[in-house]
Amino acid sequence: MGVLEYVLMAALLISAVVIIIAVLLQKSGDEGLSGTIAGGSDTFYGKDKSAHSERSLFKWTIIFSVIFAVCVLAVYIIQPDYTQSFALDDWASSDLCNYADAIKNAK
């Protein structure tokens, strides 16, 4: 693996973890009746702070989702084509198999 592949894999791992954390930290949009029955205890300033953090989490989720998608496409494009480089017929007639047969016959 080249350095670029290691960098892309690290970016994939980091972006996946950030996406998971950002999604888990977001509140659901549907509070149901619990907010209505319990009454709104949010002040004006508390609502603004909550809305700002929600917008920030949403923005970071979008940014890291795009990074994740770009890294996945880049890894797919630069990966080697293994279907053309390996054939079972070549493996069966390789020197390794002949060496194993020679060892078995020597015993």
C-alpha angles and dihedrals in degrees: 000000000000127000091257091058091051091050092049092048091050090049090050092051095046094045092048092052092047091049092051093048094045093050093047092050094053117097119234115255093228114071093166120203096325092087092047097047097041092046128235110289093173116113123213092262093045091054092052093049091049092049091049093052091047091052090047093050091047091050093050091047091055094045095050092042090058091047089050093050093047092049092049091052092046093051090049092051098047098041115110121253103249095179093071098043101056131052125175093221091058091048093051092054095043126121091251092066091045089050091051091050091049091053092048092049092047093062 
